[in-house]
């Protein structure tokens, strides 16, 4: 975890620690009588209250103290603070009532008794500049410590810092405790108003009297960082203050952020802070590794104190040095570790240096200690191929074939091995050839095996591998098999026809024509030739089938809608073009379409990593890269999703508010509720279950409304119903759902069981107009046209809803939006009597997305909103419910 000592964070922390009202023991969690957790919850309200007191903000001060007191009513200190706040703003009666009420609970508490007995008569306050100037004239005529203090503190309250500063120039007043209190008050007001130079002057005054606490030094340090007063910081550090390891780290980080490289390098090499915090030491190491002239040797000679940072050097800093081509620096870092540690990093360094001998020795050493993991085998074999050591990579892969423990990497390892052997059959020994020709369990594995054995001499092996004539074989495999029946033209022709049936491209049609001539089926031969363009009809006697480029063939198959064959071709192409972003991205889409979840996750992770690899200290992601990264994170998250849980609630805030009983809620027939809620759990069975491109799910939901017996019983807990159903999304690219749901009343006295058949659709809510998080920009426009129809079989009537919504999502941080919106809705109920209405609504929602990881986009979302509705027209509707106000809540997990 990267923990940095941010200067502004230090400023805030310093403000909390240095606030006069919370100094020394008063205000500590022991003084407040609170646990760590409750102290953490209450303290921000106390701080806001004290800050509001400084700016004379009555409303904020009282509301913050009152909120804190409500959270911890047993705290005597909070009671005393609240009473003092009441007195400060002239509410003597409220202070007395509060203290009397608390004395009933703590009748013997002397502090409460004393506070009640000592409520003074409030002094007349100076509330204007003219009053302040008049008071200052009187004080200048007859100066005293008390009047200087009053003038200064009134000046602070009125934001007249120059007048407050002038009082401190009086030598008789300057060194008194009242002057110190005024100076501290002056500093805090200057900080609050971002008048950094004034705050700096105030700290300098306190420092001249040697009265600064550690917390105040932290505040002063944060201000000097903000003002970039480098020489002032260095002078003070040379005097032994502002010189903690954390402050040294913060100053160095400030120089790095300003790109002040020369002073940063000098500072890093001239300071040796001893960190007690592992995270701080790790951040210092990161600065050394990033900005020093010789980062590898510099970090190598740094005495790492914390063991976890030894692993950080090994797992992070060494790979960075390798990536940046600093092999000497990487080797210097590794020299601090025993030879049997960091083998993975040593192997990566040997790959980078193309040191084949060292690479093979390290692989041998790792293999002696343990078996290579699938990922290590993937990385090692890929790097060996990249550095021109294809034969060594092939031998390594052969040792682990058939990769039974490789999981999702089995296909990529197999593809790499088979590709190398297909290009270099001489590398396949007789022993390994005997191993590889034994058929593997799945059709996909056997197809890949067969492609290793090219040439007529290997036809017995091909026939053994593919001779079961599985319908799962692709066109290329059938074509390969067709070439291996030289003396059985009937079988050869059958195999070629199977290839052409899977891919009617000219190549396979031409092969059928060749073999049809051989089998003397001239009518078939003529028909096959007719399907081949004239420009691609070669001389039958002299031409041979050309090799097809796998990538081009894969994309061609894709345009023809042959997604499975396209995926196989692109998988093969990826062996020779492993870094092609186009191939990787297309493989994500193909595997998603084919509902191959492991492959979808694997390739989407690679695409995200590929995008992240463009990041450098000098370069960030552009807008398109951010959009692409989020898209593939969303695909990765969606591929892992099986269960989806949702909860929605709409709560009428006025007695006349009524939720319309349209089919969008799936509520009970002929029912309108003031409040309504439902909880649903959905399980995805999978895609391509009934037709290509569909999605099938089963779900269960509980829903209920509020009681109609009393306006006060508005909680949606009455007439609960259980719905169990199946939901089908028949089209891949359109949000249309068909569902059948059995509804069962859980309160037998209300409602009847019924079967609901439902169709719903959502339009215009995709792409840039979707409600999903947008990774770029400050906000986005969203819209949705929702259509819904439900038929109740037993009751024999229908519900209809049409709703159009438009909204603006304004980002307030990196995972929340404020969403003002409007919508228009029509609802109809064909029951007896017929009911319908047309309404409009305006509202605002707070949306929060959460749960994002490195590879997953936000999987969860929560919303809370307020909506006002107006019913414009309708038949057989309650006329008292024309104006409605609702609280809306929603969670998707």
C-alpha positions in Angstrom: 0.0 0.0 0.0 1.4 3.4 -1.0 1.1 5.7 2.0 2.2 9.3 1.3 2.5 12.1 3.8 0.5 14.7 1.8 1.1 18.3 3.0 -2.5 19.3 3.0 -3.4 16.1 5.0 -0.7 17.2 7.4 -2.2 20.7 7.6 -5.6 19.3 8.4 -4.2 16.9 11.0 -2.2 19.7 12.5 -5.3 21.9 12.7 -7.1 19.3 14.7 -4.2 18.8 17.0 -3.5 22.5 17.5 -7.0 23.8 18.0 -7.0 25.6 21.4 -10.3 24.2 22.5 -8.9 20.7 22.2 -5.4 21.3 23.5 -3.7 19.3 26.2 -5.9 16.7 28.0 -9.2 18.4 27.3 -10.8 16.9 24.3 -8.9 13.6 24.3 -10.9 10.4 24.0 -10.2 9.8 27.7 -11.6 13.3 28.6 -14.6 12.6 26.4 -15.1 9.2 27.9 -15.4 7.5 24.5 -14.0 4.4 22.9 -11.6 4.6 19.9 -14.4 3.9 17.5 -16.9 6.4 18.9 -14.2 9.0 19.3 -13.4 8.6 15.6 -17.1 9.1 14.7 -17.7 12.1 16.9 -14.5 14.0 16.5 -15.1 15.5 13.0 -18.3 17.1 14.3 -16.5 18.6 17.3 -13.8 19.9 14.9 -16.4 21.5 12.6 -18.1 23.0 15.6 -14.9 24.6 16.9 -14.0 25.9 13.4 -17.5 27.4 13.1 -17.0 29.0 16.5 -13.9 30.7 15.2 -15.8 32.3 12.3 -18.7 33.0 14.5 -21.0 30.7 12.5 -23.8 30.1 15.0 -25.9 27.7 12.9 -23.0 25.5 12.0 -21.4 25.5 15.5 -24.6 24.7 17.3 -25.8 22.1 14.9 -22.3 20.4 15.0 -22.1 20.4 18.8 -25.7 19.2 19.0 -25.1 16.4 16.5 -22.0 15.3 18.5 -23.9 15.4 21.7 -26.7 13.3 20.2 -24.1 10.7 19.2 -22.5 10.6 22.7 -25.0 12.0 25.2 -23.2 10.4 28.1 -20.1 12.5 27.6 -19.9 15.3 30.2 -17.2 17.1 28.2 -19.6 17.3 25.2 -22.4 18.6 27.4 -20.1 21.4 28.8 -19.0 22.3 25.3 -22.5 22.5 24.0 -23.5 24.7 27.0 -20.6 27.0 26.4 -21.6 27.3 22.7 -25.2 28.2 23.7 -23.8 30.8 26.1 -21.4 32.1 23.4 -24.3 32.8 21.1 -26.5 34.3 23.7 -28.8 31.3 24.4 -28.5 31.4 28.2 -31.8 29.6 28.7 -30.8 26.8 26.5 -27.5 26.4 28.3 -29.3 26.3 31.7 -31.9 23.8 30.4 -29.2 21.5 29.0 -27.1 21.6 32.2 -30.2 21.0 34.4 -31.2 18.1 32.3 -27.8 16.5 32.5 -27.6 17.1 36.2 -30.6 14.8 36.6 -28.5 12.0 35.2 -25.2 13.1 37.0 -26.4 15.0 40.0 -23.1 14.9 41.8 -20.9 16.0 38.9 -19.0 19.1 40.0 -18.2 20.3 36.5 -21.8 20.4 35.5 -22.7 22.1 38.8 -20.0 24.7 38.4 -21.0 25.4 34.8 -24.6 25.9 35.7 -23.7 28.2 38.7 -21.2 30.3 36.7 -23.2 31.3 33.6 -22.1 34.9 33.3 -23.9 37.8 31.8 -22.8 37.9 28.1 -20.6 40.8 27.3 -21.6 43.2 24.6 -19.9 41.9 21.4 -17.9 44.0 18.9 -19.7 43.2 15.7 -18.5 45.8 13.2 -15.3 47.3 11.9 -16.2 50.7 13.2 -16.8 49.3 16.7 -13.5 47.5 16.5 -11.6 50.6 15.5 -13.2 52.6 18.3 -12.1 49.9 20.8 -8.6 49.9 19.4 -8.3 53.7 19.8 -9.3 53.4 23.5 -6.8 50.6 23.9 -4.0 52.6 22.2 -4.7 55.5 24.5 -4.5 53.3 27.7 -3.0 50.0 26.7 -3.4 46.9 28.9 -3.0 43.2 28.4 -6.7 42.7 28.7 -7.7 45.3 26.1 -4.9 44.2 23.7 -6.3 40.6 24.0 -9.9 41.8 23.4 -9.0 44.0 20.4 -6.9 41.2 18.9 -9.5 38.4 19.3 -12.3 40.6 18.1 -10.2 41.5 15.1 -9.7 37.8 14.4 -13.4 37.2 14.5 -14.0 40.1 12.1 -11.2 38.8 9.8 -9.1 41.9 10.4 -5.9 40.1 10.8 -3.7 43.2 10.3 -5.3 44.8 13.4 -4.8 41.5 15.3 -1.2 41.4 14.2 -0.6 45.0 15.3 -1.6 44.2 18.9 1.2 41.6 19.1 3.8 44.4 18.4 3.2 45.8 21.9 6.3 44.6 23.9 4.3 44.6 27.2 1.7 42.3 25.7 3.9 40.3 23.3 5.2 37.7 25.8 2.1 37.1 27.9 -0.1 34.0 27.9 -2.9 36.1 26.5 -0.7 37.1 23.6 0.2 33.4 23.0 -3.5 32.6 22.9 -4.2 35.4 20.5 -1.3 34.4 18.3 -2.6 30.8 18.1 -6.1 32.1 17.3 -4.6 34.4 14.7 -2.8 31.5 13.1 -5.9 29.2 12.9 -7.9 32.0 11.4 -5.2 32.7 8.8 -5.1 29.0 8.0 -8.9 28.9 7.7 -8.8 31.8 5.2 -5.8 30.4 3.3 -3.6 33.4 4.2 -0.5 31.3 4.4 2.0 34.2 4.8 0.1 35.5 7.8 0.0 32.0 9.3 3.8 31.7 8.7 4.4 35.0 10.6 2.3 33.8 13.5 4.2 30.5 13.8 7.5 32.4 13.6 6.3 34.6 16.6 5.5 31.5 18.6 8.7 29.8 17.6 10.7 32.9 18.9 9.2 32.2 22.3 9.9 28.5 22.0 6.3 27.7 22.6 5.5 25.6 19.6 4.2 22.0 20.1 5.0 19.1 17.8 1.5 19.4 16.3 2.1 23.1 15.6 5.4 22.4 14.0 3.6 19.9 11.7 1.1 22.6 10.8 3.8 25.1 10.1 5.7 22.6 8.1 2.6 21.9 5.9 2.2 25.6 5.3 5.9 26.0 4.3 5.5 23.1 2.0 2.5 24.7 0.4 4.3 28.0 0.0 7.4 26.1 -1.3 9.6 27.9 1.2 12.4 25.4 0.7 15.2 27.3 2.3 13.1 28.1 5.3 12.4 24.4 5.7 16.1 23.4 5.3 17.1 26.1 7.9 14.6 24.8 10.4 15.6 21.2 9.8 19.2 22.2 10.4 18.1 23.5 13.8 16.6 20.1 14.6 13.0 20.9 14.1 10.6 19.7 11.3 13.2 17.0 10.9 11.2 13.8 11.7 11.5 10.9 9.1 7.9 11.6 8.0 8.7 15.3 7.4 11.8 14.5 5.5 9.8 12.1 3.3 7.1 14.7 2.8 9.6 17.4 1.8 11.2 15.0 -0.7 7.8 14.1 -2.1 7.0 17.8 -2.5 10.2 18.3 -4.5 9.3 15.3 -6.7 5.8 16.6 -7.4 7.3 19.9 -8.4 9.9 18.1 -10.6 12.7 19.9 -8.8 15.1 17.2 -9.7 18.5 18.7 -8.7 17.6 19.7 -5.1 15.7 16.4 -4.8 18.7 14.3 -5.7 20.9 16.2 -3.3 18.3 15.9 -0.5 17.9 12.2 -1.1 21.6 11.5 -1.0 22.4 13.8 1.9 19.6 12.5 4.3 19.4 9.1 5.9 16.1 9.1 7.9 15.4 6.1 10.1 11.8 5.1 9.5 9.8 3.3 12.1 6.9 3.0 9.6 7.4 0.4 6.8 5.2 2.4 4.4 7.3 5.5 4.9 10.5 3.6 4.3 8.9 2.0 1.2 8.0 5.5 -0.2 11.5 6.7 0.4 12.9 3.7 -1.5 10.5 4.5 -4.3 11.9 8.1 -4.5 15.5 6.7 -4.5 14.6 4.3 -7.3 12.8 6.9 -9.3 14.9 10.0 -9.1 18.5 9.2 -8.2 21.2 9.3 -10.8 22.1 5.6 -10.2 18.9 4.2 -8.7 20.0 0.6 -8.6 23.2 1.1 -6.7 21.6 3.8 -4.5 18.8 1.5 -3.3 21.2 -1.5 -3.1 23.3 0.5 -0.5 20.3 1.7 1.5 20.0 -0.3 4.8 16.5 -1.6 4.5 15.1 -1.8 8.1 11.8 -3.5 7.6 11.6 -7.1 6.3 8.5 -6.4 4.2 10.4 -3.8 2.3 13.0 -6.4 1.4 10.2 -8.1 -0.5 9.2 -4.8 -2.0 12.7 -4.3 -3.4 12.6 -7.8 -4.8 9.1 -7.8 -6.2 8.8 -4.2 -7.4 12.1 -2.3 -7.7 14.0 -5.1 -9.3 11.4 -5.5 -12.1 11.3 -1.8 -12.6 15.1 -1.7 -13.1 14.8 -4.6 -15.6 12.0 -2.9 -17.5 14.0 0.4 -17.8 17.0 -1.5 -19.1 19.1 -0.8 -16.0 20.5 -4.3 -15.8 23.5 -3.2 -13.6 21.1 -1.6 -11.1 18.9 -4.7 -11.1 22.0 -6.9 -10.5 23.1 -4.6 -7.7 19.7 -4.9 -5.9 19.8 -8.7 -6.3 23.3 -8.9 -4.9 21.8 -8.1 -1.5 19.9 -11.4 -1.5 21.2 -15.0 -1.2 21.5 -16.9 -4.5 18.5 -19.0 -3.7 16.2 -16.0 -3.4 14.7 -13.9 -6.1 15.0 -16.6 -8.7 12.0 -15.2 -10.6 13.6 -11.8 -10.8 17.0 -13.3 -11.7 15.3 -15.2 -14.5 13.6 -12.1 -15.7 16.9 -10.3 -15.8 18.5 -13.1 -17.7 15.7 -12.9 -20.3 16.2 -9.2 -20.6 19.9 -9.6 -21.2 19.2 -12.5 -23.6 21.6 -14.6 -21.5 20.4 -18.0 -22.6 22.8 -20.0 -20.5 21.8 -18.1 -17.3 18.1 -18.5 -18.2 18.4 -22.2 -18.7 20.4 -22.6 -15.5 17.8 -20.6 -13.5 14.9 -22.6 -15.0 16.8 -25.8 -14.1 17.4 -24.5 -10.5 13.7 -23.5 -10.1 12.6 -26.9 -11.5 14.8 -28.7 -9.0 13.2 -26.8 -6.1 9.6 -27.0 -7.4 7.6 -27.4 -10.6 7.1 -24.3 -12.6 3.6 -22.8 -12.2 1.5 -22.3 -15.2 2.1 -18.6 -15.2 5.9 -19.1 -14.8 5.9 -21.5 -17.7 3.8 -19.1 -19.8 6.2 -16.2 -19.0 9.4 -18.3 -19.4 8.4 -19.9 -22.7 7.2 -16.6 -24.2 10.4 -14.8 -23.2 12.6 -17.6 -24.6 10.7 -17.4 -27.9 11.0 -13.6 -27.9 14.8 -13.8 -27.4 15.2 -16.3 -30.3 15.5 -19.4 -28.2 12.6 -21.2 -29.7 14.1 -24.7 -29.5 14.9 -24.3 -25.8 11.3 -23.0 -25.2 10.0 -26.0 -27.1 12.0 -28.4 -25.0 10.8 -26.7 -21.8 7.2 -26.9 -22.9 7.5 -30.5 -23.9 8.6 -31.4 -20.4 5.3 -30.1 -19.0 3.0 -31.2 -21.8 -0.1 -31.8 -21.8 -0.3 -29.0 -19.2 -3.0 -30.7 -17.2 -2.5 -28.4 -14.2 -2.3 -25.2 -16.2 -6.0 -24.3 -16.0 -6.9 -21.3 -18.1 -3.3 -21.1 -19.5 -3.5 -24.7 -21.0 -4.7 -23.4 -24.4 -2.1 -20.7 -24.7 0.8 -23.1 -23.7 -0.5 -25.7 -26.1 -0.8 -23.2 -28.9 2.8 -22.0 -28.3 4.1 -25.5 -28.3 2.2 -26.7 -31.3 3.1 -23.6 -33.3 6.8 -24.1 -32.7 6.6 -27.8 -33.6 4.6 -27.1 -36.7 7.3 -24.6 -37.8 10.2 -26.9 -36.7 9.1 -30.5 -36.9 12.7 -31.6 -36.6 12.7 -30.6 -32.9 10.2 -33.4 -32.2 12.1 -36.5 -31.0 10.6 -39.9 -31.6 9.9 -40.2 -27.9 8.0 -36.9 -27.7 6.3 -37.6 -31.0 4.9 -40.8 -29.5 3.7 -38.8 -26.5 2.1 -36.1 -28.6 0.2 -38.4 -30.9 -1.8 -39.9 -28.1 -5.3 -38.3 -28.4 -6.3 -35.9 -25.7 -9.8 -35.8 -24.2 -11.4 -32.8 -25.9 -12.0 -32.0 -29.5 -10.3 -28.7 -29.2 -7.1 -30.3 -27.8 -7.1 -32.9 -30.6 -7.5 -30.3 -33.3 -4.5 -28.4 -31.9 -2.5 -31.7 -31.7 -3.3 -32.6 -35.3 -1.9 -29.3 -36.6 1.6 -30.3 -35.3 1.6 -33.2 -37.7 1.8 -31.8 -41.2 2.8 -33.7 -44.2 1.7 -37.0 -45.8 4.1 -39.0 -43.6 2.1 -38.0 -40.5 -1.3 -38.8 -41.9 -1.7 -42.0 -39.8 -1.3 -39.8 -36.7 -3.8 -37.3 -38.0 -6.3 -40.0 -38.8 -5.8 -41.4 -35.3 -6.4 -38.0 -33.7 -9.3 -36.9 -35.8 -10.7 -40.2 -37.0 -13.7 -40.0 -34.6 -15.1 -37.4 -37.0 -16.4 -35.2 -34.2 -18.9 -32.6 -35.3 -17.0 -30.1 -33.1 -14.0 -30.1 -35.4 -13.5 -26.8 -37.3 -13.1 -26.4 -41.1 -9.3 -26.4 -40.9 -9.3 -29.7 -39.1 -11.7 -31.3 -41.5 -9.6 -30.0 -44.4 -6.5 -31.4 -42.8 -8.2 -34.8 -42.4 -9.3 -34.7 -46.0 -5.7 -34.6 -47.1 -4.9 -37.7 -45.2 -7.2 -40.1 -47.1 -5.2 -40.4 -50.3 -6.5 -43.8 -51.2 -10.0 -43.3 -49.8 -11.5 -40.6 -52.0 -15.0 -41.0 -50.6 -13.8 -40.3 -47.0 -11.5 -37.5 -48.2 -14.5 -35.9 -50.1 -16.7 -36.3 -47.0 -14.2 -34.5 -44.8 -13.7 -31.7 -47.4 -17.5 -31.2 -47.6 -17.6 -31.0 -43.8 -14.9 -28.3 -44.0 -16.9 -26.4 -46.7 -20.1 -26.7 -44.7 -18.4 -24.9 -41.8 -16.6 -22.4 -44.0 -17.9 -21.8 -47.6 -14.8 -19.7 -48.5 -13.2 -20.3 -51.9 -10.3 -22.3 -50.3 -12.6 -25.1 -49.0 -14.9 -25.0 -52.0 -11.8 -25.5 -54.2 -10.7 -28.5 -52.1 -14.1 -30.1 -52.5 -13.9 -29.5 -56.2 -10.4 -31.2 -56.3 -11.6 -34.3 -54.4 -14.9 -34.5 -56.2 -13.0 -34.8 -59.5 -10.9 -37.5 -57.9 -14.0 -39.3 -56.7 -15.5 -38.9 -60.2 -18.4 -36.9 -58.8 -18.3 -34.4 -61.6 -21.6 -32.8 -60.9 -20.5 -32.0 -57.3 -17.1 -30.8 -58.7 -18.8 -28.5 -61.2 -21.2 -27.1 -58.5 -18.2 -26.5 -56.2 -16.2 -24.7 -58.8 -19.2 -22.5 -59.5 -18.9 -21.2 -55.9 -15.3 -20.2 -56.4 -14.7 -16.8 -58.0 -13.2 -16.9 -61.4 -10.1 -15.0 -60.3 -9.4 -17.8 -57.7 -9.8 -20.8 -59.9 -6.2 -22.0 -60.4 -4.9 -24.6 -62.8 -6.2 -27.9 -61.5 -3.0 -29.7 -62.3 -0.4 -27.3 -61.1 -1.7 -25.1 -58.3 -1.7 -26.2 -54.6 -3.7 -24.8 -51.7 -1.9 -21.7 -50.2 -1.2 -21.3 -46.6 -3.8 -19.0 -45.0 -2.8 -16.2 -42.7 -4.3 -17.0 -39.3 -5.1 -13.5 -38.3 -6.6 -12.5 -41.6 -8.6 -15.7 -41.7 -9.8 -15.1 -38.1 -11.1 -11.7 -38.9 -12.7 -13.0 -42.2 -14.5 -15.7 -40.3 -15.7 -13.1 -37.8 -17.3 -11.0 -40.6 -19.1 -14.1 -41.7 -20.5 -14.6 -38.2 -18.5 -17.8 -37.5 -17.5 -16.9 -34.1 -16.1 -20.2 -32.8 -13.9 -20.7 -35.9 -12.8 -17.1 -35.7 -11.7 -17.5 -32.1 -9.7 -20.6 -33.0 -8.0 -18.9 -35.9 -7.2 -15.8 -33.8 -5.9 -18.0 -31.0 -3.5 -19.5 -33.4 -2.5 -16.1 -34.8 -1.8 -14.9 -31.2 1.0 -17.4 -30.9 3.0 -15.6 -33.6 1.6 -12.1 -32.6 1.3 -12.3 -28.8 1.4 -8.5 -28.4 -1.2 -7.6 -31.0 -3.8 -5.5 -29.2 -6.4 -6.0 -32.0 -6.2 -9.8 -31.7 -6.4 -9.7 -27.9 -9.4 -7.4 -27.8 -11.2 -9.4 -30.5 -10.6 -12.5 -28.5 -12.2 -10.9 -25.5 -15.4 -10.1 -27.5 -15.5 -13.5 -29.1 -15.1 -15.4 -25.9 -17.7 -13.2 -24.3 -20.1 -13.9 -27.1 -19.4 -17.7 -26.9 -19.9 -17.5 -23.0 -16.4 -18.8 -22.4 -16.1 -17.1 -19.0 -12.5 -18.3 -18.1 -11.2 -17.1 -21.5 -13.1 -13.9 -21.3 -11.5 -13.1 -17.9 -8.1 -14.2 -19.1 -8.0 -12.0 -22.2 -9.8 -9.0 -20.6 -7.1 -9.0 -17.9 -4.4 -9.0 -20.6 -6.0 -6.1 -22.3 -6.2 -4.1 -19.1 -2.6 -4.9 -18.4 -1.7 -4.0 -22.0 -3.3 -0.6 -21.5 -1.7 -0.1 -18.0 1.7 -0.8 -19.5 1.5 2.5 -21.4 1.7 4.3 -18.1 4.9 6.0 -17.2 5.8 8.7 -14.7 5.6 11.2 -17.6 2.6 9.8 -19.4 -0.9 9.1 -18.3 -3.8 7.4 -20.1 -5.6 9.4 -22.7 -9.4 9.7 -22.8 -9.9 6.8 -25.2 -7.6 4.5 -23.2 -9.6 5.3 -20.0 -12.8 4.4 -21.8 -11.3 1.2 -23.2 -9.9 0.2 -19.8 -13.2 0.7 -18.1 -15.0 -1.3 -20.9 -12.8 -4.3 -20.5 -13.0 -4.0 -16.7 -16.8 -4.1 -17.1 -16.5 -7.2 -19.4 -14.3 -8.9 -16.8 -16.7 -8.1 -14.0 -19.7 -9.3 -16.0 -18.0 -12.5 -17.0 -17.6 -13.4 -13.3 -21.1 -12.5 -12.3 -23.5 -15.3 -11.6 -25.6 -13.9 -8.8 -27.2 -10.4 -8.8 -29.0 -9.0 -5.8 -31.2 -5.9 -6.0 -33.3 -4.0 -3.5 -35.6 -1.2 -4.5 -37.9 0.9 -2.4 -40.2 3.9 -3.0 -41.6 5.6 0.2 -44.4 8.1 0.0 -43.5 11.1 2.2 -47.0 12.5 2.3 -50.3 10.7 3.2 -51.7 11.2 -0.3 -48.7 9.9 -2.2 -49.5 6.8 -4.2 -47.2 4.6 -6.2 -48.9 3.8 -9.5 -49.7 0.1 -10.0 -48.1 -0.2 -13.4 -46.4 -3.4 -14.5 -43.0 -1.9 -13.9 -43.3 -2.9 -10.2 -44.9 -6.2 -10.8 -47.1 -5.4 -7.8 -50.3 -7.1 -6.9 -53.2 -6.6 -9.3 -55.4 -3.5 -8.8 -53.2 -2.2 -5.9 -51.6 1.2 -5.4 -49.4 1.8 -2.4 -48.0 4.8 -0.6 -44.8 2.8 -0.2 -43.5 -0.2 -2.0 -40.3 -2.3 -1.9 -38.9 -5.5 -3.4 -35.8 -7.7 -3.0 -34.7 -9.9 -5.9 -32.0 -12.5 -6.3 -31.2 -13.5 -9.8 -28.9 -16.4 -11.0 -27.6 -16.4 -14.5 -27.7 -19.8 -16.1 -25.7 -18.6 -19.1 -25.7 -17.3 -22.6 -26.5 -19.2 -25.8 -28.9 -21.5 -23.9 -31.8 -21.5 -26.3 -30.7 -19.5 -29.3 -27.3 -17.9 -30.2 -26.8 -14.7 -28.3 -29.5 -15.1 -25.7 -29.2 -15.2 -21.9 -31.2 -17.2 -19.5 -31.7 -16.5 -15.8 -33.8 -17.7 -12.9 -34.9 -15.4 -10.1 -36.8 -15.1 -6.9 -38.2 -11.9 -5.4 -40.1 -10.7 -2.3 -42.2 -7.6 -2.6 -44.7 -5.8 -0.4 -46.6 -2.5 0.0 -47.8 -0.3 2.7 -51.0 -0.7 4.6 -54.1 1.2 3.3 -55.7 1.2 6.7 -53.9 4.2 8.1 -51.9 7.0 6.6 -49.3 6.5 9.3 -48.6 2.9 8.4 -46.6 3.7 5.3 -43.7 1.2 5.7 -43.9 -1.4 2.9 -44.4 -4.5 5.0 -47.9 -5.5 4.2 -49.4 -8.0 1.8 -46.0 -9.6 1.1 -45.7 -11.7 -2.1 -43.1 -14.2 -3.2 -42.3 -14.4 -6.9 -40.3 -17.2 -8.5 -39.6 -17.1 -12.2 -37.4 -17.5 -15.2 -36.2 -14.6 -17.3 -35.0 -14.8 -20.9 -33.1 -12.2 -22.9 -33.5 -13.5 -26.4 -31.4 -10.9 -28.3 -27.7 -10.2 -27.7 -27.7 -6.5 -28.6 -31.2 -5.4 -27.4 -32.4 -5.1 -23.8 -35.6 -7.0 -24.1 -36.7 -9.6 -21.5 -39.4 -12.2 -21.4 -40.4 -13.7 -18.1 -42.8 -16.1 -16.5 -43.3 -15.7 -12.7 -45.4 -17.6 -10.2 -46.6 -15.2 -7.5 -47.5 -16.7 -4.1 -49.0 -14.6 -1.3 -47.2 -14.9 2.0 -50.2 -13.5 3.9 -53.0 -15.9 3.0 -55.6 -13.3 4.1 -54.6 -10.9 1.3 -53.8 -11.6 -2.3 -54.1 -14.7 -4.5 -51.6 -16.9 -6.3 -51.3 -16.2 -10.0 -49.0 -16.7 -12.9 -47.6 -13.5 -14.4 -46.3 -13.4 -18.0 -44.2 -10.4 -18.6 -42.3 -8.6 -21.4 -40.1 -5.6 -20.8 -37.6 -3.5 -22.8 -35.2 -0.7 -22.3 -34.1 1.6 -25.2 -31.7 4.5 -25.7 -29.9 3.6 -22.5 -26.6 2.3 -24.0 -23.2 3.7 -24.8 -22.7 7.4 -23.8 -26.3 7.6 -22.6 -26.1 4.7 -20.2 -26.4 5.0 -16.4 -23.2 3.0 -15.9 -20.2 4.9 -14.6 -18.3 7.0 -17.2 -14.6 7.1 -16.6 -14.0 10.4 -18.4 -15.4 13.9 -18.1 -17.1 15.7 -15.2 -20.5 14.2 -15.9 -22.8 12.7 -18.6 -26.3 12.8 -20.0 -28.4 9.6 -19.5 -31.8 8.6 -20.9 -34.0 5.6 -21.0 -37.3 4.6 -22.6 -38.7 1.7 -20.5 -41.7 -0.4 -21.8 -43.4 -3.1 -19.7 -46.4 -5.3 -20.2 -47.6 -8.0 -17.8 -50.5 -10.5 -18.1 -52.0 -12.2 -15.1 -53.2 -15.6 -16.3 -55.6 -16.4 -13.4 -57.0 -12.9 -13.0 -57.1 -12.4 -16.8 -56.1 -8.8 -17.1 -53.0 -6.8 -18.1 -50.8 -4.0 -16.7 -48.9 -1.6 -19.0 -46.2 1.0 -18.3 -44.3 3.3 -20.6 -41.7 5.6 -19.0 -39.2 8.0 -20.5 -36.5 9.5 -18.3 -33.7 12.0 -19.0 -31.0 12.9 -16.4 -27.6 14.4 -15.9 -25.0 12.6 -13.8 -22.7 15.2 -12.2 -19.6 13.7 -10.7 -18.8 14.7 -7.2 -15.8 12.4 -6.8 -14.4 9.3 -8.5 -17.3 7.0 -7.6 -20.4 9.2 -6.9 -22.8 11.4 -8.9 -25.6 13.7 -8.2 -28.3 13.0 -10.7 -31.1 15.5 -11.3 -33.7 14.0 -13.6 -37.2 14.3 -15.1 -39.5 11.6 -16.5 -42.9 11.1 -18.0 -44.9 7.9 -17.4 -48.1 6.3 -18.6 -49.7 3.4 -16.7 -52.8 1.3 -17.6 -54.7 -1.5 -15.9 -57.3 -3.4 -18.0 -59.0 -4.9 -14.9 -62.6 -4.1 -13.9 -62.8 -1.1 -13.8 -60.2 0.0 -16.3 -57.6 2.4 -14.8 -54.9 4.5 -16.3 -53.0 7.7 -15.6 -50.4 10.0 -17.1 -47.9 11.6 -14.8 -44.6 13.5 -14.7 -41.9 13.6 -12.1 -38.8 15.5 -11.3 -36.2 14.5 -8.8 -32.6 14.1 -7.8 -30.5 11.1 -6.8 -27.2 10.4 -5.1 -25.6 7.4 -6.8 -22.6 5.6 -5.4 -20.6 2.9 -7.2 -18.2 0.7 -5.2 -16.2 -2.5 -5.1 -13.9 -1.7 -8.1 -10.7 -3.7 -8.3 -7.7 -3.7 -10.7 -9.5 -5.9 -13.2 -13.2 -5.4 -12.3 -15.3 -2.3 -12.9 -17.6 -1.2 -10.1 -19.8 -4.3 -9.4 -22.1 -2.6 -6.9 -24.2 0.5 -7.0 -26.4 2.2 -4.4 -28.8 5.1 -4.9 -30.9 7.4 -2.7 -33.2 10.0 -4.2 -36.2 12.4 -3.7 -38.9 12.7 -6.4 -41.9 14.9 -6.8 -44.7 13.6 -9.1 -47.7 15.2 -10.6 -50.6 13.2 -12.0 -51.9 15.0 -15.1 -54.8 12.8 -16.1 -56.4 9.4 -15.5 -59.5 7.2 -15.3 -60.7 5.7 -12.1 -57.8 7.0 -10.1 -57.7 8.5 -6.6 -58.0 12.3 -7.2 -56.4 13.0 -3.8 -53.1 11.6 -5.0 -52.3 14.1 -7.8 -49.3 15.5 -6.0 -46.8 12.9 -4.7 -43.5 13.1 -2.9 -41.3 10.0 -2.7 -38.0 8.9 -1.1 -36.4 6.3 -3.5 -33.7 3.8 -2.5 -32.0 1.2 -4.5 -29.0 -1.2 -4.2 -27.5 -3.5 -6.8 -25.0 -6.1 -5.6 
